[in-house]
Amino acid sequence: MSVGRGLFVHVGLFVLASASAVAVWTRDEQPKALVQTEATVWSGRPADVAKVVFEGKNRKVALETKSDKLGVYYLGTLEREAAPPPATPDAGAPPPAPAGKTKTDFVSVGVAQKLVESLAPLKALRALGRIPDDRAAEFGLAEPDGTLTITIGGAERKLVLGGTTPGGGDRYVREPQSGETYVIDGSAVRDLDTAESRLVERELHGWKEAEVSTAELSASGKKRQIVRGGPEGKRFWADPAAADQKDETAANFMAKLDRLRPTDYVMTEPAGKQDVLRVEYAAGASLGFLEVVRVPATDPLSTVEYFVRTERTRLYAKVPRQTAEQVEQDLGSILK
């Protein structure tokens, strides 16, 4: 055998051995399925979705579709297992009380709409076929993370949620009715699993301040209109009598209104509410409104609580007291 021929033989054997080693090394890093093709898990339109329910290991999140003259919005409910109190170090002390449940209601608009659009129709990144039971653990389906149920077109469709894909945020899921397993985009599951931070509507409006032409402020029987002046890209709030001059008082006041971020929603009108301020926004036609009200506080550390309602939130929601108090205190300077 020539030196050159022997060299090629050894190189070939080395490459073959390396490939085998890599195959063995990576064999268990991610599950391998027999079939990996794109597929539609179920069809439908966002408008056909009536309800979405996520049930995890310690929480349940439900989104119910609602609509009014302004469009679609979603009423949400979050139920969580409350953490039990810490055990006391005293040997003779009774055991801590069992954990209870907490329930939070909320409104969701923008993020919930995107979530629903991703579920109707539901497209799978990959269809993996029917996974044998002895391989279910590879996909996180032996001990599932929860279920996702969607009511669409009057029918209920369900997915069992497995683990996330290696190195990514996509999710293995199984349709129990057919037994088929898929990989879907994990965004919807993440949004539902962290509903308190991702789904609760925090925005006061669906439009931007730059789109507003006028705002009419009303409080305690007094009214004032302010307008947007200045060149495009450098707009400011001004008095109608001097629309080319920025009104610093009005600008500062409107900036404080923008910081009134909703926190806790209430399903009914706050009892004993007193009107603080109403703002009507327009750009030729009406764009929306903002109401600020105060109510006697249920918190013993405070005497009053503040709530807002807008065309986007639909319902009243509590806002930080300190910011709302500043708004109320500044009404005297803005409504002279």
C-alpha positions as MATLAB code, in Angstrom:
seq = 'MSVGRGLFVHVGLFVLASASAVAVWTRDEQPKALVQTEATVWSGRPADVAKVVFEGKNRKVALETKSDKLGVYYLGTLEREAAPPPATPDAGAPPPAPAGKTKTDFVSVGVAQKLVESLAPLKALRALGRIPDDRAAEFGLAEPDGTLTITIGGAERKLVLGGTTPGGGDRYVREPQSGETYVIDGSAVRDLDTAESRLVERELHGWKEAEVSTAELSASGKKRQIVRGGPEGKRFWADPAAADQKDETAANFMAKLDRLRPTDYVMTEPAGKQDVLRVEYAAGASLGFLEVVRVPATDPLSTVEYFVRTERTRLYAKVPRQTAEQVEQDLGSILK';
ca = [
       0.000    0.000    0.000;
       1.408    3.406   -0.941;
       1.937    6.103    1.665;
      -0.652    8.375    0.005;
      -3.275    5.650   -0.157;
      -2.676    4.705    3.471;
      -3.017    8.298    4.513;
      -6.415    8.608    2.827;
      -7.602    5.400    4.488;
      -6.600    6.669    7.931;
      -8.224   10.068    7.306;
     -11.423    8.354    6.206;
     -11.473    6.158    9.292;
     -10.860    9.216   11.504;
     -13.773   11.132    9.937;
     -16.071    8.117   10.327;
     -15.073    7.656   13.961;
     -15.552   11.367   14.689;
     -19.023   11.346   13.174;
     -19.983    8.327   15.266;
     -18.667    9.980   18.425;
     -20.661   13.144   17.741;
     -23.794   11.058   17.148;
     -23.343    9.268   20.462;
     -22.481   12.514   22.290;
     -25.582   14.372   21.066;
     -27.966   11.429   21.024;
     -29.636   12.361   24.322;
     -29.401   16.141   24.085;
     -32.759   16.463   22.398;
     -35.601   14.063   21.582;
     -35.740   12.685   18.069;
     -39.106   12.074   16.441;
     -39.864   10.017   13.408;
     -41.782   12.824   11.688;
     -40.863   16.529   11.654;
     -43.120   18.543    9.356;
     -45.115   21.747    9.644;
     -48.821   21.311   10.323;
     -52.041   23.027   11.344;
     -53.147   21.788   14.753;
     -56.562   23.401   14.336;
     -58.103   26.002   12.071;
     -60.273   28.996   12.890;
     -60.212   32.768   13.159;
     -59.434   35.033   16.122;
     -63.035   36.263   15.955;
     -64.198   32.683   16.567;
     -62.353   32.386   19.897;
     -64.680   32.670   22.891;
     -62.373   31.569   25.695;
     -58.795   30.541   26.449;
     -57.916   28.619   29.621;
     -54.422   27.752   30.830;
     -54.038   25.399   33.793;
     -50.530   25.106   35.204;
     -49.142   23.400   38.262;
     -50.042   26.219   40.661;
     -52.216   28.593   38.645;
     -55.177   28.854   36.329;
     -55.632   31.692   33.853;
     -58.792   32.278   31.829;
     -59.413   34.850   29.110;
     -62.987   35.473   27.989;
     -63.673   37.412   24.806;
     -65.847   40.513   25.090;
     -66.725   43.221   22.602;
     -68.337   46.649   22.539;
     -68.614   49.518   20.104;
     -64.882   50.135   20.447;
     -63.918   46.595   19.533;
     -62.712   43.405   21.196;
     -61.233   43.143   24.669;
     -60.716   40.313   27.133;
     -61.754   39.777   30.729;
     -59.148   37.736   32.535;
     -59.075   35.740   35.748;
     -55.937   34.540   37.490;
     -56.216   31.959   40.273;
     -53.043   31.136   42.181;
     -52.107   28.825   44.993;
     -51.105   31.092   47.869;
     -47.815   30.207   49.533;
     -48.248   28.785   53.051;
     -46.851   30.828   55.953;
     -43.310   29.854   57.008;
     -43.074   27.183   59.656;
     -42.181   28.425   63.134;
     -39.042   27.054   64.798;
     -40.961   26.106   67.966;
     -41.182   22.349   68.261;
     -44.581   22.483   69.900;
     -46.100   24.983   67.477;
     -48.967   23.812   65.272;
     -48.146   23.186   61.598;
     -48.743   26.072   59.196;
     -52.171   26.374   57.667;
     -52.555   24.843   54.216;
     -52.076   27.160   51.271;
     -55.205   28.788   49.933;
     -56.065   30.348   46.616;
     -56.025   33.958   45.494;
     -58.114   35.280   42.635;
     -57.336   38.336   40.525;
     -59.550   39.819   37.818;
     -58.096   41.929   35.046;
     -58.626   43.394   31.591;
     -56.341   42.641   28.673;
     -56.422   44.161   25.197;
     -53.254   44.416   23.121;
     -51.254   41.414   24.333;
     -54.339   39.207   24.628;
     -55.344   40.008   21.052;
     -51.916   38.933   19.779;
     -52.131   35.785   21.892;
     -55.531   34.876   20.425;
     -54.276   35.560   16.901;
     -51.444   33.092   17.505;
     -53.949   30.406   18.555;
     -56.503   30.746   15.761;
     -55.496   29.118   13.588;
     -52.838   27.250   15.563;
     -49.855   26.433   13.373;
     -47.279   23.924   14.566;
     -43.620   24.548   13.844;
     -43.197   20.786   13.571;
     -45.511   17.787   13.667;
     -43.765   14.947   15.467;
     -46.399   12.251   15.065;
     -47.512    9.913   17.827;
     -44.784    9.583   20.435;
     -44.601    6.187   22.193;
     -45.320    6.256   25.917;
     -41.805    5.073   26.715;
     -40.470    8.253   25.091;
     -42.953   10.699   26.615;
     -40.446   11.840   29.241;
     -38.081   13.049   26.493;
     -40.682   15.619   25.528;
     -41.809   16.544   29.040;
     -45.106   14.738   28.489;
     -44.708   12.080   31.167;
     -45.301   14.775   33.801;
     -46.912   17.639   31.802;
     -46.593   21.297   32.788;
     -50.320   21.820   32.338;
     -53.039   22.142   29.731;
     -54.235   24.778   27.279;
     -57.903   24.732   26.297;
     -59.451   27.008   23.706;
     -63.135   27.361   22.841;
     -63.278   28.216   19.151;
     -66.271   28.174   16.850;
     -68.336   26.599   19.610;
     -65.954   23.636   19.953;
     -63.426   22.989   22.683;
     -59.856   22.101   21.680;
     -57.223   21.015   24.151;
     -53.454   20.599   24.349;
     -51.334   18.897   26.981;
     -48.225   21.015   27.579;
     -44.875   19.281   27.626;
     -41.415   20.742   28.100;
     -39.595   23.416   26.137;
     -37.338   22.536   23.252;
     -33.596   22.352   24.008;
     -31.969   25.761   23.835;
     -35.204   27.514   22.862;
     -38.578   28.724   24.028;
     -40.760   26.579   21.791;
     -43.015   24.039   23.464;
     -43.780   20.342   22.981;
     -47.531   19.714   23.111;
     -49.815   16.732   22.631;
     -53.392   16.793   21.385;
     -55.072   14.197   23.627;
     -57.910   13.469   21.215;
     -55.652   12.406   18.340;
     -52.524   11.549   20.284;
     -50.457   13.692   17.912;
     -47.453   15.586   19.270;
     -46.298   18.972   17.963;
     -43.827   21.744   18.548;
     -45.524   25.143   18.814;
     -44.260   28.652   19.427;
     -44.033   29.067   23.201;
     -45.050   32.745   23.365;
     -48.723   32.132   24.157;
     -47.904   29.730   27.001;
     -45.352   32.163   28.456;
     -47.870   35.013   28.354;
     -50.482   32.929   30.143;
     -48.050   31.507   32.691;
     -46.957   35.030   33.656;
     -50.344   36.709   33.217;
     -49.870   39.152   36.097;
     -46.932   40.805   34.327;
     -47.647   40.171   30.640;
     -51.409   40.125   30.158;
     -52.793   42.763   32.538;
     -53.548   45.904   30.526;
     -51.332   48.751   31.726;
     -51.791   51.132   28.797;
     -54.420   53.851   29.181;
     -55.032   54.240   25.459;
     -54.440   52.423   22.207;
     -53.294   55.581   20.444;
     -50.245   57.803   20.902;
     -50.286   61.335   22.292;
     -48.952   62.645   18.970;
     -52.275   61.671   17.378;
     -54.293   63.972   19.693;
     -55.362   67.440   18.533;
     -57.346   68.632   21.555;
     -58.109   67.623   25.129;
     -60.996   68.930   27.235;
     -60.503   68.719   31.013;
     -63.489   68.777   33.381;
     -63.463   68.843   37.196;
     -65.688   70.341   39.898;
     -67.882   72.095   37.355;
     -64.932   73.748   35.590;
     -63.764   73.042   32.041;
     -60.716   73.880   29.979;
     -59.588   72.943   26.492;
     -55.935   72.610   25.526;
     -54.517   71.928   22.087;
     -51.473   70.362   20.506;
     -49.216   72.992   18.959;
     -45.750   73.104   17.438;
     -44.211   71.480   14.347;
     -44.474   67.790   13.482;
     -42.194   65.723   15.693;
     -41.991   68.488   18.322;
     -45.587   68.821   19.368;
     -46.508   70.328   22.733;
     -49.574   71.223   24.766;
     -50.730   74.821   24.495;
     -53.630   77.126   25.233;
     -55.923   77.630   22.199;
     -55.337   81.411   22.426;
     -51.576   80.882   21.997;
     -51.269   77.593   20.118;
     -47.706   78.400   18.997;
     -46.420   78.657   22.590;
     -45.867   75.712   24.881;
     -47.880   75.798   28.111;
     -45.518   74.270   30.672;
     -48.241   73.869   33.285;
     -50.478   71.968   30.877;
     -47.572   69.872   29.589;
     -46.516   68.838   33.096;
     -50.084   68.020   34.048;
     -50.668   65.834   30.976;
     -47.383   64.023   31.629;
     -48.622   63.129   35.126;
     -51.821   61.741   33.643;
     -49.740   59.436   31.442;
     -48.092   57.995   34.562;
     -51.404   56.754   35.968;
     -50.741   53.091   35.186;
     -53.556   50.638   36.081;
     -52.709   47.973   38.659;
     -55.700   46.153   40.185;
     -58.922   45.969   38.183;
     -62.387   45.802   39.736;
     -65.333   44.168   38.017;
     -67.889   46.583   39.497;
     -67.950   50.323   39.948;
     -66.072   51.330   43.120;
     -68.516   51.967   45.956;
     -68.684   55.562   47.159;
     -66.628   56.912   44.266;
     -66.199   60.665   43.885;
     -65.342   62.185   40.514;
     -61.948   63.876   40.390;
     -61.335   64.522   36.683;
     -62.550   63.615   33.214;
     -60.551   64.220   30.042;
     -61.960   63.948   26.526;
     -59.368   63.441   23.772;
     -60.070   64.229   20.135;
     -58.480   64.581   16.717;
     -61.443   65.966   14.821;
     -63.490   62.989   16.016;
     -63.345   61.591   19.533;
     -60.345   59.393   20.365;
     -61.258   58.434   23.900;
     -61.456   59.555   27.492;
     -59.916   59.230   30.929;
     -61.763   59.305   34.240;
     -60.097   59.661   37.634;
     -62.143   58.908   40.758;
     -61.351   58.527   44.440;
     -62.954   56.261   47.025;
     -62.518   55.691   50.766;
     -59.541   53.412   51.276;
     -59.851   49.814   52.404;
     -56.160   49.883   53.338;
     -55.835   50.974   57.007;
     -52.596   52.777   56.137;
     -54.370   55.109   53.719;
     -57.450   57.313   53.762;
     -58.244   57.336   50.050;
     -57.656   55.246   46.939;
     -57.746   56.315   43.293;
     -59.090   54.527   40.231;
     -59.029   55.305   36.521;
     -61.164   54.189   33.606;
     -60.516   54.813   29.925;
     -61.873   53.709   26.576;
     -59.159   51.021   26.559;
     -59.422   49.672   30.109;
     -63.244   49.544   29.965;
     -63.323   48.873   33.725;
     -62.010   50.816   36.694;
     -58.503   49.996   37.862;
     -56.552   51.173   40.871;
     -53.589   53.492   40.226;
     -50.669   54.541   42.458;
     -52.036   56.891   45.109;
     -49.067   59.275   45.153;
     -49.257   60.025   41.420;
     -53.039   60.404   41.499;
     -52.828   62.765   44.477;
     -50.428   64.971   42.514;
     -52.925   65.092   39.680;
     -55.724   66.135   42.024;
     -53.549   68.731   43.766;
     -52.591   70.297   40.395;
     -56.181   70.735   39.246;
     -56.301   74.199   40.782;
     -53.459   75.420   38.570;
     -54.694   73.780   35.360;
     -58.383   74.778   35.789;
     -58.165   78.386   36.880;
];
